[in-house]
Amino acid sequence: MGRSCTACAHPDRRKIDKALVDGVSERTIAKRFGLSKTAVHRHSAGHIPSLLARAHAVEVVSSADDLLGQVTALKERALGLLATAEKAEDTRAAILACREIRECISLLAELVGKIDKSPKVNVLVMPEWTALRETILHALVPYPEAQLSLARALDGVPTDARH
């Protein structure tokens, strides 16, 4: 059974971890907390990376939550502006408020993964793909069965289908 980490078991572990993350030298930390430099080094190498990864994950989730909160608050403000515009019978302002509400809803849907606005590329219509396809098929002219099988596969026809 391996030895337990003396830095992890130390009553001031949080201070030790913070000092390591802040870039304080291992020698200084060892002296300050009554540990050996080797123990601090082992702790830094073995435990701090996972600690930082978990902290980063928490920060990302927190940031996403904050962004969702900000967009939700913006949507609520736009709803309030819409109500005000409708009371004042200001059609132009009401339309602008509706547009903002629509944008907020769209952004919220995108943030929670309900909408994917990432660009899509259809490589099948790109001239480079057409040229490559022709080059490959031409190279297979001496092998008609392979050429036919590849052409069918490229066109989405099952290779075991016969004409």
N, C-alpha and C positions, 0 to 999 in steps of 0.2 A: 504494500500500500504506500502511495506517495506521501510526501510531507505536505502538510497544509501550508498555505501561504501566510507568512507572518504579517505581511502588510494587510491582507484581507481580514485577518483576525484582530488587528490593532484597533483599539478604541477610537483612534482618530483617522480611521480609514478614509472618510470623506475628505478630510483635509489633505491626506497623502495623495489621493486621486486628483484633487483640484490642483495641488502643487505640480504634479506630473503633467497634467493637461496644460497648465499655465507655463510650462517650460522650465521650471525650477530644476536645477541639476540634481541627479540622483544622489550624489555625495552630500549635498546640502540637506536634502530630504532625509537621508539616512541619519545624519547627525541630529537634525531637528527632532526626529521622532524615535530615536534610539534603536534604529534598525541597522542591519548590515547593508553596505552598498549593493552586495549581491542579491539580497532579498528584495531591495527596492527595484533593482534591474529586472529580476524575474517577474515581479509583480507588474512592472511597466510593460514588459514584453508579452506576458501571458494574459493579463486581464484588462489593461487599459484599451486596447483596440476594440474589444467587444463592448466595453463601457461606452466608448465614443460612438460606435455604430448604433447602439441603443439610443444614445442621446440624440444622434442625428435623426433617427427614425421618429422620435418624439417631436423633434423640432419641425420636421416635414409635416407630420399630422397636425401639429399645432398651427403651422402656417396655413395649411389647407383649410382648417376650421375657421381661422381668422378671415381668410379670403371669402369663404362661404358666408360668414357673418356679415362682412362688409357688403357683399352683393345683395344679400337678403335685406339689409338695412336700406340700401339704395332703392331696392324695389318698393319697400314700404313707403319711403319718401315720395317716390313717383306715384304710388297709389293715392297718397295724401294730396299731391298736386293735382291729380286727376279729379278727385272729389271737389277740390276748390274750384277748378276750372268748370266743372259741371254746374256747381252752384251759381257761378258767375255767368253761366251760359256762354263761356268763351270757347267756341268750337276749336279754334286754332290751338289754343293751349291744351285742350283735352286731347286732341290728336297727337301733339308732341309728347304728352304724358303717356299715352297709350304706346307710342313707339318705344319710349324708354322702358316701360314695363315689359314689353315684348323682348327687348334686348336683355334685360335682367333675367327674365325667365329662360331665354335661350342660353345665356352664360351659365346660369345655375344648372341647367340640364347638362351642359357640356362639362362642367366641373364635377358633377356626380356621375359622369359616364353614361348618361342617357343619350347623348348626341356625340357623334364623332365627326368633327369638322376637319380632320387631317386630310391633306390633299391625297387624291387617288390617281394613280397612273396606270393606264391601260397599255402595257408594253406591246400588245398584239397589233396595235395600229402605228407603232413607231417605225420609221423607215429603217432604223438600225436592225430591228428584229426581223423585218421582212427580208433584208439583205442577208442576214445570218441564216435564216431559214432556207433561203434559196441556195446559199453556199453549201450548207449541210446536205440538202437533198441532192444537189448536183454531185457532191462527192460520193454519194451512194448509188450513182447511176450503174456502176458495174455490179451492184448487189440489189437487184430489183425487189426481192422479198423484204430486205431490210429497209429499202427506200419506201415501199408501200406501207410497211408497218410503222415507220417513223412518221410518215405523212399523216396516217390515220391518227396516231397518238397526238400529234401536234394539233390536229383538227378536232380532237376530243372524241374520236370514234374508238370504241374498244378494239384492241388489236386482234381479238379472236373473231370479230365480225367479218363475214365474207360477203362479197358482192354477189 
